[in-house]
């Protein structure tokens, strides 16, 4: 098997995770409708923990597959990019960056910032794994669905979506190959034009920026991670005011077709009498009466006295 074959085989196995319950964590059933509302407000805070647990379990899951045994072993990297790699007699090294998604959150908050330059041989893929508790807000974690996409395609979609000079710039990391691995920079960053409060100055700045870009030639608006083009962007950064965009590279916002189709399919999935999208809307509404009623009806959540709680 070569690198591409290992990636494809592992991707098929990752899709088999859909419906799988990870017996690594148990959230007890709420003891009252009021407790169910309180739990619904904080359940998303488990996402960072679940992200790590999913990485561990994904490695173990793939290492159970016999076709990989003779060639090597899947290994989790912490820290490091990507999250898991296949160490063995295959080059370049296959790997997956894993993003856990809790679809009752407001959006897919995972970010994908790594430079296009990391994906020139397309051996690293993104695995987006959606999960929910078995019973919406309690129970063990269940994998709802998995989407695997080329890391190169995700990085390209991100840069094409955001990059719009001079209004928005995507800048590559500095060349830090000479540093130790833990100090190397691999992430791109987004910068938004900061308008001047003086309209006359702002008009002059925009005209000067447009003239500068015109001197770059016909492809001045087309993004490139090349050193030459990045140096041109830095001239804009040096001459005009920009702010760092802290929302840059969120997976929900980059316009990647496969990711958007996956999100739509998850939201349309039936889960305990409602679609996940409907659960998302209900829990985000903060309508406590409606949340209590829906959870009590579907999961028989009732008020328990102190003795019953202790017995449970």
C-alpha positions as CSV (number, residue, x, y, z in Angstrom):
1,X,0.0,0.0,0.0
2,X,1.2,3.5,-0.8
3,X,0.4,6.8,1.0
4,X,-2.8,7.4,-1.0
5,X,-4.1,3.9,-0.5
6,X,-3.5,4.1,3.3
7,X,-5.4,7.4,3.4
8,X,-8.3,6.0,1.4
9,X,-8.5,2.8,3.5
10,X,-8.3,4.7,6.8
11,X,-11.0,7.2,5.5
12,X,-13.4,4.3,4.8
13,X,-12.8,2.9,8.3
14,X,-13.4,6.3,9.8
15,X,-16.8,6.5,8.2
16,X,-17.6,3.2,10.0
17,X,-17.5,5.1,13.2
18,X,-20.9,6.6,12.5
19,X,-23.3,5.3,15.2
20,X,-20.5,4.1,17.4
21,X,-20.7,4.8,21.2
22,X,-17.5,5.7,23.0
23,X,-17.7,4.1,26.4
24,X,-15.3,6.7,27.9
25,X,-17.6,9.1,29.6
26,X,-21.1,8.9,31.1
27,X,-23.3,12.0,31.8
28,X,-26.1,11.0,34.2
29,X,-29.7,11.6,33.4
30,X,-30.9,14.9,34.9
31,X,-32.9,14.4,38.1
32,X,-35.5,17.1,37.2
33,X,-36.8,19.2,34.3
34,X,-35.0,22.2,35.9
35,X,-31.7,20.2,36.0
36,X,-32.2,19.3,32.3
37,X,-32.3,22.9,31.4
38,X,-29.2,23.7,33.4
39,X,-27.4,20.7,31.8
40,X,-28.4,21.9,28.3
41,X,-26.6,25.2,28.9
42,X,-23.2,23.7,29.7
43,X,-23.1,20.4,27.8
44,X,-21.1,21.9,25.0
45,X,-18.2,22.6,27.4
46,X,-17.4,18.9,27.1
47,X,-16.3,19.4,23.4
48,X,-12.5,20.0,24.2
49,X,-12.4,16.9,26.3
50,X,-14.3,14.8,23.8
51,X,-12.0,16.1,21.0
52,X,-9.0,14.6,22.8
53,X,-10.9,11.3,23.6
54,X,-11.9,11.0,20.0
55,X,-8.3,11.4,18.9
56,X,-7.2,8.6,21.3
57,X,-10.0,6.3,20.3
58,X,-9.6,6.9,16.5
59,X,-5.9,5.8,16.8
60,X,-6.9,2.7,18.7
61,X,-9.7,2.0,16.2
62,X,-7.5,2.3,13.2
63,X,-4.7,0.2,14.8
64,X,-7.3,-2.7,15.1
65,X,-7.5,-3.0,11.3
66,X,-5.3,-5.8,10.0
67,X,-4.4,-4.2,6.7
68,X,-2.2,-1.7,8.5
69,X,-0.3,-4.2,10.8
70,X,2.4,-5.2,8.4
71,X,3.2,-1.7,7.4
72,X,3.2,0.4,10.6
73,X,1.1,1.9,13.3
74,X,-1.2,4.9,13.8
75,X,0.2,7.3,16.4
76,X,-1.3,10.4,18.1
77,X,0.8,13.5,18.1
78,X,0.5,15.9,21.0
79,X,1.6,18.5,20.3
80,X,2.1,18.4,16.6
81,X,0.3,18.5,13.2
82,X,-1.6,16.5,12.1
83,X,-3.3,14.9,15.2
84,X,-2.6,11.3,14.1
85,X,0.0,9.9,11.7
86,X,0.8,6.5,10.3
87,X,4.4,5.6,11.2
88,X,5.8,2.9,9.1
89,X,7.3,1.9,5.8
90,X,5.4,4.5,3.7
91,X,6.4,7.9,2.5
92,X,5.2,10.6,2.6
93,X,3.7,10.0,6.0
94,X,-0.1,9.7,5.9
95,X,-2.0,11.7,8.6
96,X,-5.4,13.0,9.7
97,X,-6.1,16.3,11.5
98,X,-9.2,15.5,13.6
99,X,-11.8,18.0,14.5
100,X,-14.6,17.0,16.9
101,X,-17.9,18.8,16.3
102,X,-20.7,19.1,18.8
103,X,-23.6,20.1,16.5
104,X,-25.7,21.7,19.3
105,X,-23.1,24.5,19.5
106,X,-23.7,27.7,17.6
107,X,-21.4,26.6,14.7
108,X,-18.5,24.4,13.8
109,X,-15.9,26.2,15.9
110,X,-12.9,24.1,14.9
111,X,-10.3,26.0,13.0
112,X,-8.0,24.9,10.1
113,X,-5.1,27.4,9.9
114,X,-2.3,25.4,8.5
115,X,-0.6,26.7,5.4
116,X,-1.2,25.4,1.9
117,X,2.5,24.7,1.8
118,X,2.0,21.8,4.2
119,X,-0.2,20.0,1.7
120,X,1.8,20.1,-1.5
121,X,1.9,16.3,-1.7
122,X,-1.7,15.9,-0.3
123,X,-0.9,13.3,2.3
124,X,-2.8,15.0,5.2
125,X,-6.6,14.9,5.4
126,X,-9.2,16.5,7.7
127,X,-11.5,14.2,9.6
128,X,-14.6,16.1,10.9
129,X,-16.4,14.0,13.5
130,X,-19.8,15.0,14.8
131,X,-20.8,13.6,18.2
132,X,-23.7,14.0,20.7
133,X,-24.6,12.3,24.0
134,X,-26.8,9.2,23.5
135,X,-29.8,11.1,24.7
136,X,-29.1,14.6,23.4
137,X,-27.8,16.1,26.7
138,X,-26.9,12.9,28.7
139,X,-25.6,9.4,28.3
140,X,-22.4,8.3,26.6
141,X,-20.9,10.0,23.5
142,X,-22.2,8.7,20.2
143,X,-20.6,9.5,16.8
144,X,-23.3,10.9,14.6
145,X,-21.3,11.2,11.4
146,X,-17.9,11.6,9.8
147,X,-16.6,13.6,6.9
148,X,-13.1,13.2,5.5
149,X,-11.7,15.8,3.1
150,X,-8.3,16.6,1.6
151,X,-6.3,19.0,3.8
152,X,-5.1,20.7,0.6
153,X,-8.7,21.3,-0.5
154,X,-9.7,22.8,2.9
155,X,-6.7,25.1,3.0
156,X,-7.3,26.3,-0.6
157,X,-11.0,26.9,0.1
158,X,-10.1,28.9,3.2
159,X,-7.6,31.1,1.5
160,X,-9.8,31.7,-1.6
161,X,-12.8,32.5,0.7
162,X,-11.0,35.1,2.9
163,X,-8.4,36.6,0.7
164,X,-9.6,39.9,-0.8
165,X,-6.8,42.5,-0.9
166,X,-6.6,45.2,0.1
167,X,-9.7,44.7,2.3
168,X,-8.6,41.3,3.7
169,X,-5.2,39.6,3.6
170,X,-4.2,36.0,4.4
171,X,-0.6,35.8,5.4
172,X,1.7,32.8,5.6
173,X,3.8,32.0,8.7
174,X,7.4,33.0,8.8
175,X,10.0,30.5,7.7
176,X,10.9,28.8,11.0
177,X,12.3,25.5,9.7
178,X,15.6,26.1,11.5
179,X,13.8,26.2,14.9
180,X,13.1,23.2,17.0
181,X,9.8,21.5,16.1
182,X,7.8,22.9,19.0
183,X,8.8,26.5,18.0
184,X,8.1,26.1,14.2
185,X,5.2,28.3,12.9
186,X,2.8,26.6,10.6
187,X,-0.4,28.6,10.8
188,X,-1.7,31.3,8.4
189,X,-3.5,34.4,9.8
190,X,-6.2,36.7,8.5
191,X,-6.0,40.5,8.7
192,X,-8.9,43.0,8.1
193,X,-8.4,46.5,6.7
194,X,-8.9,49.2,9.4
195,X,-10.6,52.2,7.9
196,X,-9.4,55.7,8.8
197,X,-12.0,57.9,10.6
198,X,-11.1,60.8,8.3
199,X,-12.9,60.1,5.0
200,X,-10.4,62.1,3.0
201,X,-7.5,60.1,4.3
202,X,-9.4,56.9,3.9
203,X,-10.1,57.7,0.2
204,X,-6.5,58.5,-0.4
205,X,-5.4,55.3,1.4
206,X,-7.7,53.1,-0.8
207,X,-6.5,54.8,-4.0
208,X,-2.9,54.3,-3.0
209,X,-3.5,50.6,-2.1
210,X,-5.3,50.1,-5.5
211,X,-2.4,51.7,-7.3
212,X,0.1,49.5,-5.4
213,X,-1.8,46.4,-6.3
214,X,-2.1,47.4,-9.9
215,X,1.7,47.4,-10.1
216,X,1.7,43.7,-9.2
217,X,0.1,42.7,-12.5
218,X,-3.1,40.9,-13.6
219,X,-3.0,38.3,-10.8
220,X,-2.8,40.8,-7.9
221,X,-6.1,39.5,-6.4
222,X,-5.2,35.8,-6.7
223,X,-3.9,34.2,-3.5
224,X,-0.6,32.5,-3.5
225,X,1.5,31.1,-0.6
226,X,4.7,31.9,-2.6
227,X,7.4,34.0,-1.0
228,X,7.1,36.6,-3.8
229,X,3.4,37.2,-3.4
230,X,3.6,37.1,0.4
231,X,6.2,39.9,0.3
232,X,3.8,42.0,-1.8
233,X,1.1,41.5,0.9
234,X,3.5,42.6,3.6
235,X,4.0,45.9,1.8
236,X,0.3,46.5,2.2
237,X,0.6,45.6,5.9
238,X,3.5,48.0,6.3
239,X,1.8,51.0,4.7
240,X,-1.8,50.6,6.0
241,X,-3.6,49.7,9.1
242,X,-4.9,46.1,9.6
243,X,-6.3,44.2,12.5
244,X,-5.9,40.5,13.3
245,X,-9.2,38.6,12.6
246,X,-9.8,36.4,15.6
247,X,-12.5,34.4,13.8
248,X,-10.3,33.5,10.9
249,X,-10.4,29.9,9.6
250,X,-13.4,28.6,11.5
251,X,-14.6,25.6,9.5
252,X,-18.2,26.8,9.3
253,X,-17.1,30.0,7.5
254,X,-14.5,28.9,4.9
255,X,-17.0,27.9,2.1
256,X,-15.8,24.3,1.6
257,X,-18.4,22.4,-0.3
258,X,-17.9,19.0,1.4
259,X,-17.9,20.5,4.9
260,X,-21.1,22.5,4.2
261,X,-22.9,19.5,2.8
262,X,-21.8,17.4,5.8
263,X,-23.1,20.1,8.2
264,X,-26.5,20.2,6.4
265,X,-26.8,16.4,6.5
266,X,-26.1,16.3,10.2
267,X,-28.6,19.0,11.0
268,X,-31.2,17.1,9.0
269,X,-30.5,13.8,10.9
270,X,-33.4,12.6,13.0
271,X,-32.4,12.2,16.7
272,X,-35.0,11.2,19.3
273,X,-38.0,12.6,17.6
274,X,-36.6,15.8,16.2
275,X,-33.8,16.7,13.7
276,X,-30.5,17.7,15.2
277,X,-31.1,21.1,13.6
278,X,-34.4,21.4,15.5
279,X,-32.7,20.4,18.8
280,X,-30.0,23.0,18.1
281,X,-32.6,25.7,17.5
282,X,-34.6,24.7,20.6
283,X,-31.7,24.6,23.0
284,X,-30.2,27.9,21.6
285,X,-33.6,29.6,22.1
286,X,-33.2,29.6,25.9
287,X,-37.0,29.0,26.1
288,X,-36.8,27.1,29.3
289,X,-40.4,26.0,29.3
290,X,-40.2,24.5,25.8
291,X,-36.8,22.9,26.6
292,X,-38.2,21.3,29.8
293,X,-41.3,20.0,27.9
294,X,-39.3,18.5,25.0
295,X,-36.8,16.7,27.2
296,X,-39.3,15.6,29.8
297,X,-41.6,14.1,27.1
298,X,-38.8,12.3,25.2
299,X,-36.7,11.1,28.1
300,X,-39.3,10.9,31.0
301,X,-37.3,13.4,33.1
302,X,-39.3,14.0,36.3
303,X,-38.7,15.6,39.6
304,X,-37.1,13.2,42.1
305,X,-36.8,13.7,45.8
306,X,-33.5,13.6,47.6
307,X,-33.8,9.9,48.6
308,X,-34.5,8.9,45.0
309,X,-31.5,10.9,43.8
310,X,-29.2,9.1,46.3
311,X,-30.5,5.7,45.3
312,X,-29.8,6.4,41.7
